[in-house]
Structure formats: structure tokens, C-alpha cells
């Protein structure tokens, strides 16, 4: 029987962050992982997809002959380089007892991991999520891919059918189109339904310039394996259509990894969406907490890391920290990128500024895109969406502004280096105050002041 301060199930972003912090603060920590250290983000998600996108953009811009093996080597070399930081060896050196096995609860206070029986003062479930496979007729009979298997390709797909119009579907569809695949993207509603409609329209135009056939508002009916191809039949506006491809990628969302945990034995409530937690990330069992994708909220690596920081405060420093979801950012790494934080920018009091009016964007011919800022009447920032080159890099000051409840004055009163893309933030802020600045009353005041000696 191992008796520890903290037992963490899952070696993805959240679990590793918490394990490293807790061990370095002196806690006795066990980390249980039954798959690759680093989880989905390192091995199948953020890292390989962004490495692939980088190679795809470079190839599309240069139009050099494609060496697909070299492209995939870059993807796997990137994973290998980062994997050192997430390895069993590194965490063992930090003082973490890493057990490579499946963790399963025996009772509310005991976890079985392989041959090890573990009791802990506190347990944390950080098992992440996996691709959600829709119940489509014939799908189990065809050799489809998900984000967990697509990076094992050794040859570029000639005709790729992507089912799913969320961030994963859009990013990978564009990447393979830039590399030279003929891509058909089938979306249940419209692509990126959580994003600003105006910004999605700009991305849709970019897709049309690539070998991407975008079909939205579809219902997938069935998949059929032919001799060398795959047929996917879908319904749109009441009519059946069939598209033929050489490869199929399923990108229809994520499901929480809870099946192997035996949560009923631990008296932990959960649903198809994920494990139920309080705003302190505590489950229905007061000794057990859950973080990251497995709770079914914002499924981002940065949120898993944020959850880990909340638990460091709660479990190690005995604070009562709560998660704050008022300024949760996300980025879709298409070309152009779409970055968002806060409230919707589709309606309400919204100020915009286009990349085309930015001098740095003009010098580099990167004029596609704009920034949209939602505010209240006093200029307090409520939400921001940016579509354009480096949109994700431009988002940070807006995250801080929303989190701290500041107004657009934070930008108008700040000196911004020229010429930089960051000027779009100041120009958007200035545009909010322009009507008041040049209003008739302001002009009368200035004329009166000019008469003074």
C-alpha cells in the first residue's frame, strides 16, 4: 500500500503541471499514466498540429516541391524535442513517483494502478479527453483517421474528407490543402460556430482560395468502403449527396476519458459531458478533484494548466481559490488565425479596426483581417475577437484588460512602437473615443480655450 499526499491520474498538461509544482513544494506525489507522457496536447493535438500547420504554410508560400516525409519528420522531431520536458525521467528526478499503469478506483479512498494500491489524502483526476466518434452507419467498417492517428501518415492524402467543422477540422483541413491534398470539409452547422460570424466569413473566403470544398449544414448519413476509395453520403437541405475520397478524418468533438476510472466506486458524479466539479474543482467526493478536459468545460491546454495552479493553492496552501472564467482566451490556428476572449463580438457596442489600415501589415502584405472590440457605454472592454496574422500573439493585453475590468483608455494612453501589428489595438481603442473627441461640444470648448491669452 502506497500512502501519499497527492495521487494524480493522468500525465497530460494539467496533471504534469500539478505534479511538478506539488513535488517541488515538498508533497509526496504519485502520478499514474497508462499512455504517453504529455497527453493529447504533446502527442496528438496542439504540438503536432501546429508543427504541421507551420510546414504547410511554408510550403504554400514558397511552392517548393513537396517532401511529405520531411514535413512529418518535422512534426515528430518537434514532439520528441518537447517530450524531454514531459518524460518519466524528468518527473522522477523532481521527486514524483510515476506509475505507468491504468488507474482505477477501488473505493472512495483507494486507487489501484497495476500492481500498486494507493491511498492519498487527495486525488486529482486529469485523464483528459479523446476523439468523439459519431454513430454513423458504416463508419466502423472504413479505415478512418482522428487527430490521434492522422500524424502517422507517411504519404500525403490525395483526396481527404474531413468530417467536422470545429477548430481541429478547420486547422487540419487547411493544412492538408496547403500541402496539396484535395479536401472536402463537411460541417454539421457552419464552421467554427463559437466564433464571431464576421471573422468566420473572412476565413471562409480564405478557404475558397485553396483546394477545399466547404459544405456546411450537413447531416452525415453513411460511409462506404470502395476498392481504393471511400464514399461519404450526407444530407443537405433534404437532399442526399455523396463525396468520394481516399482518406477520411473524423473531427467531431471530444469525449471525457472516464470509462476506466470506475468512478461509481469512488462516489464521483459524472455524465457524458464529463466529471461534475465545483468552482474549486472538487468532485462529489470531497477528497477527489478533477481538472482539464475531463470536466468537459473549456478543453484547452492552457485551461488545464490554469486548473493545476488553482489546485496548488487549494491543496497545498489550503486556500479556497475558485476558477475565474471571465477572461478565458482561445485561438484557432488557421491562416489567418482567429483569437478570442470574453463576451461575444457579434452584437452590441462593437468597435472595429482592419489590418489593412495598419502600416506594418501593409509592409508585409498581411492585410487580411481585423479586430473587433465589444464594450459597454463607458468603454469597459467586455470581449475581443481578432482575425489576422499573429492574432493569438496580439490577444494577451486584451485578456489582461478584461480580467482587470479596465477600459479602452488602457490602450489610448499607451505608447505603441511603430510600425507594429500591435497598433491595431490602439487604433481600435481610439476609434471608440473618436466620435466624442470630435463632437460639436468638444469643438466649441476648444474654440473657447483658443481665445484665452
HELIX and SHEET records of a PDB file:
HELIX    1   1 UNK A   13  UNK A   24  1                                  12    
HELIX    2   2 UNK A   39  UNK A   43  1                                   5    
HELIX    3   3 UNK A   46  UNK A   62  1                                  17    
HELIX    4   4 UNK A   68  UNK A   83  1                                  16    
HELIX    5   5 UNK A   84  UNK A   86  5                                   3    
HELIX    6   6 UNK A   88  UNK A   93  1                                   6    
HELIX    7   7 UNK A  139  UNK A  141  5                                   3    
HELIX    8   8 UNK A  150  UNK A  152  5                                   3    
HELIX    9   9 UNK A  167  UNK A  179  1                                  13    
HELIX   10  10 UNK A  197  UNK A  208  1                                  12    
HELIX   11  11 UNK A  263  UNK A  266  1                                   4    
HELIX   12  12 UNK A  292  UNK A  295  5                                   4    
HELIX   13  13 UNK A  301  UNK A  311  1                                  11    
HELIX   14  14 UNK A  312  UNK A  316  3                                   5    
HELIX   15  15 UNK A  355  UNK A  357  5                                   3    
HELIX   16  16 UNK A  359  UNK A  363  1                                   5    
HELIX   17  17 UNK A  391  UNK A  394  1                                   4    
HELIX   18  18 UNK A  396  UNK A  403  1                                   8    
HELIX   19  19 UNK A  409  UNK A  412  1                                   4    
HELIX   20  20 UNK A  423  UNK A  437  1                                  15    
HELIX   21  21 UNK A  440  UNK A  450  1                                  11    
SHEET    1   A 6 UNK A  97  UNK A  99  0                                        
SHEET    2   A 6 UNK A  29  UNK A  32  1                                        
SHEET    3   A 6 UNK A   2  UNK A   9  1                                        
SHEET    4   A 6 UNK A 116  UNK A 125  1                                        
SHEET    5   A 6 UNK A 110  UNK A 113 -1                                        
SHEET    6   A 6 UNK A 103  UNK A 107 -1                                        
SHEET    1   B 5 UNK A  97  UNK A  99  0                                        
SHEET    2   B 5 UNK A  29  UNK A  32  1                                        
SHEET    3   B 5 UNK A   2  UNK A   9  1                                        
SHEET    4   B 5 UNK A 116  UNK A 125  1                                        
SHEET    5   B 5 UNK A 288  UNK A 290  1                                        
SHEET    1   C 2 UNK A 129  UNK A 131  0                                        
SHEET    2   C 2 UNK A 254  UNK A 256 -1                                        
SHEET    1   D 4 UNK A 212  UNK A 215  0                                        
SHEET    2   D 4 UNK A 182  UNK A 186  1                                        
SHEET    3   D 4 UNK A 159  UNK A 163  1                                        
SHEET    4   D 4 UNK A 247  UNK A 250  1                                        
SHEET    1   E 3 UNK A 219  UNK A 225  0                                        
SHEET    2   E 3 UNK A 230  UNK A 236 -1                                        
SHEET    3   E 3 UNK A 239  UNK A 245 -1                                        
SHEET    1   F 5 UNK A 329  UNK A 332  0                                        
SHEET    2   F 5 UNK A 337  UNK A 342 -1                                        
SHEET    3   F 5 UNK A 381  UNK A 388 -1                                        
SHEET    4   F 5 UNK A 370  UNK A 375 -1                                        
SHEET    5   F 5 UNK A 350  UNK A 354 -1                                        
END                                                                             
